[in-house]
Amino acid sequence: MREHGVTEELYAHVSDHRDHDEYSEAERVAIEYAELFALDHLSIDDEFMARLRSHFSDPDVLDLTICIADFLAFGRLTQVLKLDVQCEL
């Protein structure tokens, strides 16, 4: 990710992306989308999608959605199987 400009320091500020100067508007809305998708997906409305699409093409929105869904599902899988604590396989 470093070759794409994602440093550990930038990643460390994801939770305060709204106020951190290093995030572009596209990055901010992508992070907001991931948060909403994970925590309050029913609040993703047409207005938000229009804002997202002002920064990303439809294929990009699809890719972003698939990535978010994959990471969310994998995180839940590791917690349900307690793989995040220990692996006895």
Summary of the structure (lengths in Angstrom):
residues: 89
radius of gyration: 15.0
end to end distance: 29.8
largest distance: 46.1
contacts: 181
relative contact order: 0.08
helix: 67%
strand: 0%
